[in-house]
Amino acid sequence: MLSDVEQVCDRVVILNHGRIVAQGTVAEVVREAAAPRHGRVKIPPELLDQALQALAGTDVLAAANRGGQLGELELSMPAGLDLEAAATQAIGSLLEAGVPVLGFTLEGGRLSDAFLAVTENA
């Protein structure tokens, strides 16, 4: 139901055991909760190892897409990283390593991720 809240509400409050643990706009709550963000990058399948090596030197965590399309990497931008800067760094590292980027999609944090982040240790 949190996906519905994202679409309908301007501001949200997350309560945990009767205490406010997060409040603000959906974007603010997600950012403050430092919810990780994910993306996918499509590359030529034969350059998978080269791409993983290039991304190893960045702040972005990369893994081959298991069960997904061949030549697709799953990216994870750990909490606290600037989303645009991390994506730019990852793409730049791939291009510098001679790995063409055939496609790139980025998914921002979701309210459900933020909810879990602010309530998991209570």
Contacts in CASP RR format, 6 or more apart in sequence:
PFRMAT RR
TARGET T0000
AUTHOR 0000-0000-0000
METHOD contacts of the structure
MODEL  1
MLSDVEQVCDRVVILNHGRIVAQGTVAEVVREAAAPRHGRVKIPPELLDQ
ALQALAGTDVLAAANRGGQLGELELSMPAGLDLEAAATQAIGSLLEAGVP
VLGFTLEGGRLSDAFLAVTENA
2 110 0 8 1.000
2 111 0 8 1.000
2 112 0 8 1.000
2 115 0 8 1.000
3 110 0 8 1.000
3 111 0 8 1.000
3 112 0 8 1.000
5 12 0 8 1.000
5 26 0 8 1.000
5 111 0 8 1.000
6 26 0 8 1.000
6 110 0 8 1.000
6 111 0 8 1.000
9 26 0 8 1.000
10 25 0 8 1.000
11 23 0 8 1.000
11 24 0 8 1.000
11 25 0 8 1.000
11 26 0 8 1.000
12 22 0 8 1.000
12 23 0 8 1.000
12 24 0 8 1.000
12 25 0 8 1.000
12 26 0 8 1.000
12 29 0 8 1.000
12 111 0 8 1.000
13 20 0 8 1.000
13 22 0 8 1.000
13 23 0 8 1.000
13 24 0 8 1.000
14 20 0 8 1.000
14 21 0 8 1.000
14 22 0 8 1.000
14 23 0 8 1.000
14 29 0 8 1.000
14 114 0 8 1.000
14 115 0 8 1.000
14 118 0 8 1.000
14 119 0 8 1.000
15 21 0 8 1.000
16 118 0 8 1.000
16 119 0 8 1.000
16 122 0 8 1.000
17 122 0 8 1.000
21 118 0 8 1.000
21 119 0 8 1.000
21 122 0 8 1.000
22 29 0 8 1.000
22 32 0 8 1.000
22 33 0 8 1.000
22 114 0 8 1.000
22 118 0 8 1.000
23 29 0 8 1.000
26 111 0 8 1.000
29 111 0 8 1.000
29 114 0 8 1.000
30 108 0 8 1.000
30 109 0 8 1.000
30 110 0 8 1.000
30 111 0 8 1.000
30 113 0 8 1.000
30 114 0 8 1.000
32 114 0 8 1.000
33 113 0 8 1.000
33 114 0 8 1.000
33 115 0 8 1.000
33 117 0 8 1.000
33 118 0 8 1.000
34 79 0 8 1.000
34 80 0 8 1.000
34 117 0 8 1.000
35 79 0 8 1.000
35 109 0 8 1.000
35 110 0 8 1.000
35 113 0 8 1.000
35 114 0 8 1.000
35 117 0 8 1.000
36 76 0 8 1.000
36 77 0 8 1.000
36 78 0 8 1.000
36 79 0 8 1.000
36 109 0 8 1.000
36 113 0 8 1.000
37 76 0 8 1.000
37 77 0 8 1.000
37 83 0 8 1.000
37 86 0 8 1.000
37 106 0 8 1.000
37 107 0 8 1.000
37 108 0 8 1.000
37 109 0 8 1.000
38 74 0 8 1.000
38 75 0 8 1.000
38 76 0 8 1.000
38 77 0 8 1.000
38 106 0 8 1.000
38 107 0 8 1.000
38 108 0 8 1.000
38 109 0 8 1.000
39 74 0 8 1.000
39 75 0 8 1.000
39 76 0 8 1.000
39 77 0 8 1.000
39 104 0 8 1.000
39 105 0 8 1.000
39 106 0 8 1.000
39 107 0 8 1.000
40 65 0 8 1.000
40 72 0 8 1.000
40 73 0 8 1.000
40 74 0 8 1.000
40 75 0 8 1.000
40 104 0 8 1.000
40 105 0 8 1.000
41 51 0 8 1.000
41 62 0 8 1.000
41 72 0 8 1.000
41 73 0 8 1.000
41 75 0 8 1.000
41 90 0 8 1.000
41 91 0 8 1.000
41 94 0 8 1.000
41 101 0 8 1.000
41 103 0 8 1.000
41 104 0 8 1.000
42 69 0 8 1.000
42 71 0 8 1.000
42 72 0 8 1.000
42 101 0 8 1.000
42 102 0 8 1.000
42 103 0 8 1.000
42 104 0 8 1.000
43 51 0 8 1.000
43 71 0 8 1.000
43 72 0 8 1.000
43 73 0 8 1.000
43 94 0 8 1.000
43 99 0 8 1.000
43 100 0 8 1.000
43 101 0 8 1.000
43 102 0 8 1.000
44 71 0 8 1.000
44 99 0 8 1.000
44 100 0 8 1.000
44 102 0 8 1.000
45 70 0 8 1.000
45 71 0 8 1.000
47 98 0 8 1.000
47 99 0 8 1.000
47 100 0 8 1.000
48 64 0 8 1.000
48 71 0 8 1.000
48 73 0 8 1.000
50 97 0 8 1.000
50 98 0 8 1.000
50 99 0 8 1.000
51 62 0 8 1.000
51 73 0 8 1.000
51 94 0 8 1.000
51 97 0 8 1.000
51 99 0 8 1.000
52 62 0 8 1.000
52 64 0 8 1.000
52 73 0 8 1.000
53 97 0 8 1.000
54 93 0 8 1.000
54 94 0 8 1.000
54 96 0 8 1.000
54 97 0 8 1.000
54 98 0 8 1.000
54 99 0 8 1.000
55 62 0 8 1.000
55 73 0 8 1.000
55 75 0 8 1.000
55 90 0 8 1.000
55 93 0 8 1.000
55 94 0 8 1.000
56 62 0 8 1.000
57 93 0 8 1.000
58 86 0 8 1.000
58 89 0 8 1.000
58 90 0 8 1.000
58 93 0 8 1.000
59 77 0 8 1.000
59 78 0 8 1.000
59 81 0 8 1.000
59 86 0 8 1.000
59 89 0 8 1.000
60 75 0 8 1.000
60 76 0 8 1.000
60 77 0 8 1.000
60 81 0 8 1.000
60 86 0 8 1.000
60 87 0 8 1.000
60 89 0 8 1.000
60 90 0 8 1.000
61 75 0 8 1.000
61 76 0 8 1.000
61 77 0 8 1.000
61 78 0 8 1.000
62 73 0 8 1.000
62 74 0 8 1.000
62 75 0 8 1.000
62 76 0 8 1.000
62 90 0 8 1.000
63 73 0 8 1.000
63 74 0 8 1.000
63 76 0 8 1.000
64 71 0 8 1.000
64 72 0 8 1.000
64 73 0 8 1.000
64 74 0 8 1.000
65 71 0 8 1.000
65 72 0 8 1.000
65 73 0 8 1.000
65 74 0 8 1.000
75 87 0 8 1.000
75 90 0 8 1.000
77 83 0 8 1.000
77 86 0 8 1.000
77 87 0 8 1.000
79 117 0 8 1.000
83 106 0 8 1.000
83 108 0 8 1.000
87 104 0 8 1.000
87 106 0 8 1.000
91 101 0 8 1.000
91 104 0 8 1.000
94 100 0 8 1.000
94 101 0 8 1.000
95 101 0 8 1.000
END
